[in-house]
Amino acid sequence: MQGKKTYQEKLFNAFRLSERVPKDNFYRRLKEVLDLNFLYPLTKDFYGGSGQKSIDPVVFFKLCLVGYLENITSDRQLISHCSMRLDILFFLGYDIDEELPWHSTVSRTRQLFAEDVFEEVFTQVFELCVSAGMVSGHTQAIDSAPVKANASMDSLELKVPEEDLEGYLRKVRQMSQRDKGQPLRQAKENKATKGQQILSAGKEELQDIRSRNKKWAREQDQRPGSGNKGARYTSNKTHYSPTDPDARISVKPGKSRKLNYLSQLTVDTAHHVISDIHAYHADGKDNQQLPDIVKRVQGRLWKSGLLWENCVADTGYSSGENYAFLEDRDLRSFIPPHGTYKGGPEGFKYVEPGNYWLCPQGKKVTYRKQKLEKGTLKDQYFTRRSDCKGCPLKESCIGKSHEKRINITAYREQYERNNARVNSPMGRYMKGKRQSTVEPVFGILTQFMGLRKVNTIGLRQANKCMHLSAIAYNLKKYLKYIEKHSKSGAASLKGDRFVLKVIIRQILSVSTPLCFGL
């Protein structure tokens, strides 16, 4: 007989969320392992002693984690999504008849808490992964990627010196035909400080920018569809965003210019657990940020009882200063050098005991002094004029000069040791580990865990978003790992072996110095 379901709402209902959420549900298992009670004393100073009660800090962080686990970047959409999910309500500690916090409360609380609070939550989750035996610590892979800022290229303003804006605009900026007579889009409020609005480029840089603008305007006017907005040349030297002054213009090969932040990510190669993440200005260089990253990661690993040995990164982190810095901290670098480093002029041989070079004719190119050139410390070597006067190779070697000059980095020895490691079988293995470790993690964060674009304004707020995304990622890895190993009891056995391994490493690190060879 055919059935027909008739719905009639009941006046009274006996209903328990705990009975409706399955035992193997992700958020039920996450609720059992995630203890955020340490947030109460940690965030107490951010609240007053009287007035209306605000959102529970534990509920706030759980809401934020749900947003990144579900790849939802809008606070309004997040609250709407959570109210329709029984398992998420159970995870948050809300019943079906309780109203969730207002979406603006989530935004204000994110701005209220300091960065240290988010970093502490990240560290606590990282400790969970360490206790489960997921982190080896000895090899860390570092990489960076741009994350889109919450600002538009159309609202860019021109940096000006202390003179009239319109006059300077006519003098410096060459506008294409489609730009003339059309007002640029302006932000409602200019949040940039006076220092961020003043031009910092010198005369030579302005001349280069002027030339590029002329070429850019000419090419854009000739291309099909040149009426599209946004097709104009911009630079951090001459432009800033009044909406988000901390955002910087950056570009990837084959991509259009955008306002971005730079996310620096460090991943442990054992089980791809994120050991550090931080937001930087998008116009900064990777090699300038490496020392800050290393200090932070090494401190976190040391507190967890782990010994860091190998630092793996791409060519963007290469510099002699960084190689020397890593060696001073007992770390072996596997960072390919820039193509500009050649190891010395072709045909010349370096003699280490005397610190000089021998030319193909057997003449000495002796050390004279060290000089700082464009921020890089270099050693300078000169020959005597009499040595080059009758040399048959003079024209091809020094041309019209009177002596041979060699300017080479002062960190040549560190370069050579790093290059020997990079070109060894171990170095080729480390390159593969980096490509298969940190790069896929970035893809997961940007595509599936809410880091395609930050929904906040400012560098500090962007840093909080990146930490929340990394926390969500590590928690997901942790639950998958303990589920896989708990059935056979292998997790506890591996944990005991892991603790013993850490103790042995620490003993060896104290008794024997670290070798910087292969």
C-alpha positions in Angstrom: 0.0 0.0 0.0 1.3 3.4 -0.9 2.5 5.5 2.0 1.9 9.2 2.4 3.9 11.4 5.0 2.0 14.1 6.6 4.0 16.7 8.6 2.5 18.4 11.6 4.7 20.4 13.9 4.7 19.1 17.5 4.3 21.5 20.4 6.7 19.6 22.6 9.7 17.5 21.5 12.2 15.3 23.3 15.4 16.0 21.3 19.1 15.7 22.2 21.8 16.8 19.8 24.3 14.2 21.3 22.0 11.4 20.2 21.6 12.8 16.7 25.3 13.3 15.9 27.0 10.1 14.9 29.9 8.8 16.9 32.3 9.0 13.9 31.3 12.5 12.9 34.2 14.8 12.3 33.0 17.6 14.6 32.1 15.2 17.4 35.6 13.7 17.3 37.1 17.2 17.1 35.1 18.2 20.2 36.6 15.3 22.1 40.2 16.1 21.4 40.2 19.9 21.2 40.5 21.6 24.7 40.4 25.4 24.5 39.8 26.2 28.1 43.2 27.8 28.4 41.7 30.7 26.4 39.7 32.0 29.5 42.7 33.2 31.5 44.6 34.1 28.2 41.9 36.5 27.0 40.6 37.8 30.4 42.5 41.2 30.1 40.7 42.0 26.9 37.4 42.4 28.7 36.1 44.8 31.3 34.7 43.9 34.7 31.2 45.1 34.1 28.6 45.4 31.3 26.9 42.9 29.0 28.6 39.6 28.5 30.4 39.1 25.2 30.9 36.0 23.1 32.6 33.1 24.8 36.2 33.1 23.5 36.1 29.3 23.1 32.9 29.6 21.0 34.6 32.4 19.0 37.6 30.3 18.1 35.4 27.3 17.3 33.3 29.4 15.0 36.4 30.7 13.2 37.8 27.2 12.8 34.5 26.0 11.3 34.8 28.8 8.8 38.2 27.6 7.6 37.3 23.9 7.8 34.2 24.6 5.6 36.1 27.1 3.3 33.8 30.0 4.3 35.4 33.4 4.5 32.2 35.5 5.1 31.2 35.9 8.8 27.6 36.4 7.8 27.6 33.3 5.7 29.4 31.4 8.4 26.6 32.0 11.0 23.9 31.1 8.5 25.8 27.8 7.7 26.4 26.9 11.3 22.7 27.4 12.3 21.7 24.7 9.7 24.2 22.0 10.9 23.4 19.8 13.9 27.0 18.5 14.2 28.4 22.0 14.2 25.9 23.2 16.8 27.0 20.2 19.0 30.7 21.2 18.4 30.0 24.8 19.5 28.0 23.7 22.5 24.7 25.3 21.3 21.3 23.6 21.3 18.9 23.9 18.4 16.7 26.5 20.1 19.7 28.8 21.0 20.6 31.7 18.8 24.1 31.9 17.6 26.2 35.1 18.0 25.7 37.9 15.6 28.1 37.9 12.7 29.4 41.4 13.5 30.4 40.1 17.0 32.7 37.6 15.4 34.4 40.4 13.3 34.8 42.7 16.4 36.2 39.9 18.6 38.7 39.0 15.9 40.0 42.6 16.0 39.9 42.7 19.8 42.2 39.7 20.4 45.9 40.2 19.9 48.0 38.2 17.5 49.6 36.4 20.5 46.3 34.7 21.3 46.0 33.2 17.8 49.7 32.1 17.9 49.1 30.5 21.3 46.2 28.5 19.9 48.3 27.5 16.9 51.1 26.3 19.3 48.7 24.3 21.4 47.4 22.5 18.3 50.9 22.0 17.1 51.7 20.3 20.5 48.8 17.9 19.9 50.5 16.8 16.7 53.9 16.5 18.4 52.4 14.3 21.2 50.8 12.1 18.5 54.2 11.5 16.9 53.4 13.4 13.7 56.3 15.8 13.9 59.9 14.7 13.4 61.4 18.2 13.6 64.7 17.4 11.9 63.7 18.7 8.4 61.6 21.8 7.7 60.5 23.1 4.3 59.9 26.8 3.8 58.0 28.5 1.0 55.9 31.6 0.4 52.8 32.5 -1.6 50.7 35.6 -2.2 47.3 35.8 -0.6 44.8 38.3 -2.0 44.1 41.3 0.2 40.6 42.7 0.8 41.2 45.8 -1.4 40.7 46.8 -5.0 43.3 47.9 -7.5 40.7 50.4 -8.8 40.9 52.4 -5.6 44.7 53.0 -5.6 45.9 56.5 -4.9 49.1 58.2 -6.1 51.9 58.8 -3.6 52.9 62.5 -3.8 55.7 64.6 -2.5 54.8 67.7 -0.5 53.4 69.6 -3.4 50.1 69.8 -5.4 48.6 66.5 -6.4 47.2 67.5 -9.8 50.5 69.1 -10.8 52.5 66.1 -9.8 50.0 63.8 -11.6 50.5 65.6 -14.9 54.3 65.5 -14.4 54.8 61.9 -13.5 51.9 59.7 -14.6 51.4 59.0 -18.3 47.7 58.1 -18.7 46.5 56.0 -21.6 43.8 57.4 -23.9 41.0 55.5 -22.2 42.0 57.0 -18.8 41.7 60.6 -19.9 38.6 62.4 -18.6 37.5 59.5 -16.5 37.7 59.8 -12.7 39.4 57.0 -10.9 37.5 55.1 -8.3 38.1 56.4 -4.8 37.8 54.7 -1.4 35.3 56.0 1.1 37.9 56.5 3.8 41.7 56.9 3.5 43.2 54.7 6.2 46.8 55.3 5.2 49.1 57.3 7.5 50.9 60.5 6.2 54.1 58.5 5.8 52.4 55.9 3.6 51.1 58.7 1.3 54.4 60.5 0.7 56.5 59.4 -2.2 59.7 57.5 -1.3 61.1 56.9 -4.8 64.2 58.7 -5.9 64.8 60.6 -9.2 66.2 57.6 -11.0 63.4 55.3 -9.9 60.8 57.9 -11.0 62.5 58.1 -14.4 62.3 54.3 -14.8 58.7 54.3 -13.7 57.9 57.2 -16.1 59.4 55.2 -19.0 57.5 52.0 -18.1 54.3 54.0 -17.9 54.8 55.5 -21.4 55.4 52.0 -22.8 52.5 50.5 -20.9 50.1 53.2 -22.0 51.1 52.8 -25.6 50.7 49.1 -25.6 47.4 49.1 -23.7 45.9 51.6 -26.2 46.8 49.4 -29.1 45.7 46.0 -27.7 42.2 44.7 -28.4 39.7 45.4 -25.7 41.8 48.2 -24.2 38.7 49.7 -22.7 38.8 47.1 -19.8 39.4 48.8 -16.5 42.5 48.0 -14.4 44.9 47.8 -17.3 47.4 50.4 -16.2 50.9 50.2 -14.8 51.2 50.7 -11.1 54.0 50.3 -8.6 54.4 50.3 -4.8 56.9 53.1 -5.3 54.2 55.5 -6.6 50.9 54.0 -5.4 49.2 52.9 -2.2 45.8 51.6 -1.2 43.7 53.9 1.0 41.4 51.0 1.8 44.2 48.7 3.2 47.5 50.6 3.3 49.3 47.4 4.5 48.4 45.6 1.2 51.1 45.7 -1.5 51.0 45.3 -5.3 52.6 42.1 -6.4 52.5 40.0 -9.5 53.2 36.3 -10.4 54.4 35.3 -13.9 51.4 35.0 -16.1 49.1 36.7 -13.6 47.7 40.2 -13.4 48.9 42.7 -10.7 46.9 42.5 -7.5 47.0 43.8 -3.9 48.3 40.9 -1.8 49.9 39.8 1.4 52.7 37.3 1.5 52.2 34.2 3.5 55.4 32.5 4.7 54.8 28.8 5.5 57.0 26.2 7.2 56.0 22.5 7.0 57.5 19.5 8.8 58.4 16.9 6.2 57.3 13.8 8.3 53.5 14.1 8.0 53.1 17.6 6.4 52.2 19.3 9.7 52.5 23.1 9.6 55.1 24.3 12.1 54.8 28.0 11.4 52.9 30.5 9.3 53.1 34.3 9.2 51.9 37.3 7.2 54.4 39.8 5.6 54.1 42.7 3.2 53.9 41.3 -0.4 56.7 43.6 -1.7 59.3 42.0 0.7 61.9 39.5 -0.4 62.0 35.9 0.9 65.6 36.1 1.8 65.1 39.1 4.0 62.4 37.3 6.0 64.2 34.0 6.5 66.0 34.9 9.7 62.8 35.9 11.4 61.1 32.6 10.3 64.0 30.5 11.5 64.1 32.1 14.9 60.4 31.6 15.4 60.4 28.0 14.2 63.5 26.9 16.0 62.1 28.3 19.3 58.8 26.5 18.8 60.5 23.1 18.0 62.9 23.5 20.9 60.1 24.0 23.4 58.5 20.8 22.0 61.7 18.9 22.6 62.6 18.6 18.9 65.9 19.2 17.2 65.9 21.0 13.8 68.8 20.0 11.5 67.9 20.6 7.8 66.4 23.8 6.4 65.0 23.3 2.9 63.8 26.2 0.7 63.8 27.5 -2.9 66.2 29.9 -4.6 64.2 33.0 -3.4 65.7 32.5 0.1 69.3 32.3 -1.2 71.9 34.8 0.1 75.3 34.6 1.7 74.0 36.2 4.9 71.3 33.6 5.2 73.8 30.7 4.7 76.0 32.1 7.4 73.0 32.8 9.7 71.9 29.1 9.4 75.3 27.8 10.0 75.6 29.9 13.2 72.4 28.3 14.4 73.7 24.7 13.6 71.4 24.3 10.6 72.3 22.7 7.3 70.9 24.7 4.4 69.5 23.1 1.2 68.8 26.3 -0.7 69.8 26.5 -4.4 71.9 29.7 -5.1 70.9 32.4 -7.4 72.2 32.2 -11.0 74.2 35.4 -10.3 76.6 33.5 -8.1 79.4 31.9 -10.3 82.0 31.1 -7.6 84.6 33.5 -9.2 85.8 34.6 -12.7 86.3 31.9 -15.3 89.9 30.6 -15.5 90.9 32.0 -12.1 91.8 29.8 -9.2 91.3 30.7 -5.5 94.1 30.1 -3.1 92.6 29.8 0.4 95.8 29.9 2.5 96.8 33.3 1.1 93.3 34.6 0.4 94.1 35.5 -3.2 93.2 34.5 -6.8 95.6 33.2 -9.5 94.9 34.4 -13.0 95.5 32.1 -16.1 99.0 33.7 -16.4 99.9 32.9 -12.8 99.6 36.5 -11.4 98.1 37.1 -8.0 94.9 39.1 -7.6 95.3 40.0 -3.9 92.6 41.0 -1.3 92.3 44.7 -0.6 89.1 45.5 1.3 85.4 44.7 2.0 82.7 46.9 0.7 78.9 47.1 1.0 77.3 47.2 -2.4 73.5 47.4 -2.7 73.1 45.8 0.7 75.5 42.9 0.0 79.0 42.6 1.6 81.7 41.9 -1.0 85.4 41.2 -1.0 87.5 43.2 -3.5 90.6 41.8 -5.1 93.0 43.8 -7.3 96.1 43.0 -9.3 99.1 45.3 -9.6 99.2 47.4 -12.8 102.7 46.1 -13.6 101.3 42.5 -13.6 98.7 43.3 -16.3 100.8 45.7 -18.4 102.4 43.2 -20.8 99.8 40.4 -20.4 98.7 38.8 -23.8 95.2 38.3 -22.4 94.8 41.9 -21.2 92.4 43.0 -23.9 90.0 40.1 -23.3 90.4 40.1 -19.6 90.3 43.7 -18.4 89.8 45.7 -21.7 90.9 49.3 -21.2 91.4 49.1 -17.4 94.8 49.1 -15.8 94.3 46.2 -13.3 92.1 43.2 -12.8 89.4 43.7 -10.2 87.3 40.9 -8.7 84.2 41.7 -6.6 82.8 38.6 -5.0 80.5 37.9 -2.0 82.2 37.9 1.4 80.3 34.6 2.1 81.9 32.6 -0.6 82.8 29.7 1.7 79.2 29.5 3.0 78.0 29.5 -0.7 80.4 26.6 -1.6 79.4 24.5 1.4 75.7 25.0 0.6 76.2 24.3 -3.1 78.0 21.0 -2.2 75.0 19.9 -0.2 72.5 21.0 -2.8 74.3 19.1 -5.6 74.7 16.0 -3.6 72.2 13.0 -3.7 70.9 14.2 -0.4 70.3 17.7 -1.9 68.3 16.2 -4.8 66.2 14.2 -2.3 65.6 17.3 -0.3 64.4 19.2 -3.4 61.8 16.5 -4.0 60.7 16.6 -0.4 60.2 20.4 -0.6 58.2 20.1 -3.8 56.0 17.3 -2.4 55.5 18.8 1.0 55.1 22.6 1.3 53.7 23.3 -2.1 50.7 21.0 -1.9 50.0 22.3 1.6 49.7 25.8 0.2 47.4 24.5 -2.5 45.1 23.0 0.2 45.1 26.2 2.3 44.3 28.5 -0.7 41.7 26.3 -2.4 39.9 24.5 0.4 40.6 26.2 3.7 39.7 29.8 3.3 43.0 31.3 2.4 42.3 32.3 -1.2 41.6 35.8 0.1 41.8 37.4 3.6 38.5 39.1 4.6 40.1 41.6 7.0 42.0 44.8 6.8 45.6 45.3 7.9 48.7 43.1 8.3 48.0 42.0 11.8 44.5 40.9 10.9 45.8 39.0 7.9 48.2 37.2 10.2 45.3 36.1 12.4 43.5 34.7 9.3 46.6 32.8 8.2 47.0 31.3 11.7 43.4 30.2 11.8 43.7 28.5 8.5 46.8 26.7 9.6 45.2 25.6 12.9 42.2 24.1 10.9 44.6 22.3 8.6 46.7 20.8 11.5 43.5 19.7 13.3 42.2 17.9 10.2 45.6 16.1 9.8 45.6 15.2 13.5 42.2 13.6 13.5 42.9 11.7 10.4 46.2 10.5 11.8 44.9 9.3 15.2 41.9 7.6 13.6 44.3 5.6 11.3 46.6 4.5 14.1 44.3 4.1 17.1 42.7 0.9 15.9 45.9 -1.2 15.9 47.4 0.5 19.0 50.4 1.6 17.0 50.0 5.2 18.1 51.1 4.6 21.7 54.0 2.4 20.6 55.2 5.0 18.1 54.8 7.7 20.7 57.2 5.9 23.1 59.7 5.3 20.3 59.4 9.0 19.3 60.2 10.2 22.9 63.2 7.9 23.0 64.4 9.2 19.6 64.1 12.8 20.8 66.2 12.1 23.9 68.9 10.3 21.9 69.1 13.3 19.4 69.4 15.8 22.2 72.2 13.8 23.8 74.1 13.5 20.5 73.6 17.2 19.7 75.3 18.1 23.0 78.1 15.6 22.9 79.0 15.9 19.2 79.1 19.2 17.1 77.0 19.2 14.0 79.0 18.6 10.8 78.3 21.0 7.9 79.4 18.4 5.3 77.2 16.3 3.2 
